[in-house]
Amino acid sequence: MINRREFFGKAAGALAAVSAITSGDTLCAQSAPSTVPPSDQINLGIIGPGSRGKSVMRAFLRVPGVRFTALCDIYEPRFDEARKVTGEQTPAFKDYRQLLDQKGLDAIVVSTPPCLHEEHVVAALESCRHVYGEKDMALTVPACDHVVATVRKTGKFYQIGTQYHYAPWYQEALRRIHSGKLGQVTHIYAYWHRNNNWRRPVPDPKDPKLEHLINWRLYKECSGGLLAELGTPRSEFRKPRIRSLTRIRDRDGRRGLLERWARNAG
Ligand SMILES: NC(=O)c1ccc[n+]([C@@H]2O[C@H](COP(=O)([O-])OP(=O)(O)OC[C@H]3O[C@@H](n4cnc5c(N)ncnc54)[C@H](O)[C@@H]3O)[C@@H](O)[C@H]2O)c1
């Protein structure tokens, strides 16, 4: 059983993606022990408790003391679905700004489609809450830069959720690479087999807004496509661990945002 001080203490060590505990001036006060309320409960809010969001909720709720005290989604059926996960009548809002206005929230989970990550993550950080956000950080390099600048400005933690990052087989592969057993790695071939359809059923297929909301993966304005959706966790593996690899292509040899990102960040 860990208390909230240990939770955030551990988080500080574990937040590998982008974290800013800076010694300089930041917009938000740091969580020094003196500011930690006596309660050991950690109150989370979630923006976008869809498919992934509810899985993340279940995972967080396995940590003793964690509770979701606010939900936000623009699609109302999600409220009942998410309340089934929390097991209580958790307050729910249709506008994320209302959620961020709630007092007592320690951190925000952002699990909306990627085209909204910049807006939601930046707003949550600027409300002086820590953020756990689903991948991808954002869909363009300037949007990612904005998120990183906001992390620095606010001094809050921001972790990006990436499937398998901590999986034992990933860790073992990295251990073998770093031990030098494989020599210099010059090429990684990563793939992902998918047996189900990305198109999800829509209650009213004639409603184009609902179609875009539910099937956002199929539309360019909200999705980075296969390379971003499925390629990120696979190529994330190479960076920052294997810095010499800078080319990322999809199956058809196309370069994309990921390669640009690798060139800029590598
Ligand atoms: N880490 C992983 O392994 C993993 C796996 C699957 C998905 N994901 C990521 O998780 C995110 C969500 O994917 P998903 O499959 O759960 O999608 P989803 O469509 O099931 O869930 C997104 C939710 O956001 C809601 N939403 C949309 N616009 C909103 C707004 N303006 N305000 C509030 N809520 C809004 C939707 O109604 C929906 O409930 C994506 O970024 C995806 O890439 C990550």
PDBQT file of the ligand as one rigid body, heavy atoms in Angstrom, charges set to zero:
ROOT
HETATM    1  N1  LIG A 301      -1.584   3.099 -25.253  1.00  0.00    +0.000 N 
HETATM    2  C1  LIG A 301      -2.184   2.264 -26.076  1.00  0.00    +0.000 C 
HETATM    3  O1  LIG A 301      -1.766   1.142 -26.224  1.00  0.00    +0.000 OA
HETATM    4  C2  LIG A 301      -3.414   2.705 -26.805  1.00  0.00    +0.000 A 
HETATM    5  C3  LIG A 301      -4.318   1.758 -27.279  1.00  0.00    +0.000 A 
HETATM    6  C4  LIG A 301      -5.452   2.219 -27.901  1.00  0.00    +0.000 A 
HETATM    7  C5  LIG A 301      -5.622   3.596 -28.042  1.00  0.00    +0.000 A 
HETATM    8  N2  LIG A 301      -4.702   4.450 -27.599  1.00  0.00    +0.000 N 
HETATM    9  C6  LIG A 301      -4.866   5.910 -27.734  1.00  0.00    +0.000 C 
HETATM   10  O2  LIG A 301      -5.888   6.316 -26.838  1.00  0.00    +0.000 OA
HETATM   11  C7  LIG A 301      -6.593   7.412 -27.383  1.00  0.00    +0.000 C 
HETATM   12  C8  LIG A 301      -8.075   7.071 -27.428  1.00  0.00    +0.000 C 
HETATM   13  O3  LIG A 301      -8.294   5.946 -28.253  1.00  0.00    +0.000 OA
HETATM   14  P1  LIG A 301      -9.636   5.075 -28.093  1.00  0.00    +0.000 P 
HETATM   15  O4  LIG A 301      -9.501   3.888 -28.931  1.00  0.00    +0.000 OA
HETATM   16  O5  LIG A 301      -9.946   4.928 -26.655  1.00  0.00    +0.000 OA
HETATM   17  O6  LIG A 301     -10.711   6.080 -28.773  1.00  0.00    +0.000 OA
HETATM   18  P2  LIG A 301     -12.257   6.185 -28.382  1.00  0.00    +0.000 P 
HETATM   19  O7  LIG A 301     -12.919   6.846 -29.527  1.00  0.00    +0.000 OA
HETATM   20  O8  LIG A 301     -12.775   4.870 -27.918  1.00  0.00    +0.000 OA
HETATM   21  O9  LIG A 301     -12.239   7.153 -27.105  1.00  0.00    +0.000 OA
HETATM   22  C9  LIG A 301     -12.058   8.546 -27.226  1.00  0.00    +0.000 C 
HETATM   23  C10 LIG A 301     -13.097   9.217 -26.339  1.00  0.00    +0.000 C 
HETATM   24  O10 LIG A 301     -12.896  10.640 -26.393  1.00  0.00    +0.000 OA
HETATM   25  C11 LIG A 301     -14.190  11.238 -26.471  1.00  0.00    +0.000 C 
HETATM   26  N3  LIG A 301     -14.075  12.595 -27.017  1.00  0.00    +0.000 N 
HETATM   27  C12 LIG A 301     -13.939  12.954 -28.314  1.00  0.00    +0.000 A 
HETATM   28  N4  LIG A 301     -13.879  14.293 -28.397  1.00  0.00    +0.000 NA
HETATM   29  C13 LIG A 301     -13.960  14.783 -27.136  1.00  0.00    +0.000 A 
HETATM   30  C14 LIG A 301     -13.946  16.091 -26.586  1.00  0.00    +0.000 A 
HETATM   31  N5  LIG A 301     -13.829  17.196 -27.357  1.00  0.00    +0.000 N 
HETATM   32  N6  LIG A 301     -14.065  16.232 -25.237  1.00  0.00    +0.000 NA
HETATM   33  C15 LIG A 301     -14.194  15.139 -24.446  1.00  0.00    +0.000 A 
HETATM   34  N7  LIG A 301     -14.219  13.868 -24.920  1.00  0.00    +0.000 NA
HETATM   35  C16 LIG A 301     -14.099  13.698 -26.252  1.00  0.00    +0.000 A 
HETATM   36  C17 LIG A 301     -14.987  10.295 -27.346  1.00  0.00    +0.000 C 
HETATM   37  O11 LIG A 301     -16.387  10.505 -27.239  1.00  0.00    +0.000 OA
HETATM   38  C18 LIG A 301     -14.540   8.947 -26.806  1.00  0.00    +0.000 C 
HETATM   39  O12 LIG A 301     -15.324   8.528 -25.714  1.00  0.00    +0.000 OA
HETATM   40  C19 LIG A 301      -5.965   7.671 -28.759  1.00  0.00    +0.000 C 
HETATM   41  O13 LIG A 301      -4.994   8.669 -28.642  1.00  0.00    +0.000 OA
HETATM   42  C20 LIG A 301      -5.293   6.345 -29.104  1.00  0.00    +0.000 C 
HETATM   43  O14 LIG A 301      -4.183   6.501 -29.960  1.00  0.00    +0.000 OA
HETATM   44  C21 LIG A 301      -3.625   4.029 -26.954  1.00  0.00    +0.000 A 
ENDROOT
TORSDOF 0
